[in-house]
Amino acid sequence: MGHGALLLGHNPRPVVDAVREQALHGTHYGACHPKEVEWGEWVCRLVPSAERVRFTASGTEATHMAVRLARAFTGKRHVVKFAGHFHGWHEGLEIGVRPPYEAEPEAGQLPEGGRPRHRADAQ
């Protein structure tokens, strides 16, 4: 929802009515449910290149899932990241958002951009 929630103004009657009506059907959809499947099918129809759809709670969660899926599919460790762009808060993708783009990890971030250190690496 984010800042887009204000596109129609504060407290517009049609939005309030729609939210009130939907709240009667449930207020917490933490797991998959029929409406999510229905909306996913609509997305696939509206975007012909979308063969599969997965909804997430945030952009960080979406990029985290995409990186894990890409690594599982390719068997490769590294991913391409656009310097100067925000790709989520998880380790390895939040580095290089501001100049100088080749910056070292900031305070609190793991060394090597989030790559776990193994015993052999420490020697």
Secondary structure, DSSP 8 states (H G I E B T S, - for coil): -GGGGGTT-SS-HHHHHHHHHHHTT-S---S--HHHHHHHHHHHHHSTT-------SSHHHHHHHHHHHHHHHH--S-----TT----SSTTTSTTSSSSTT----TTS-GGGG----HHHH-
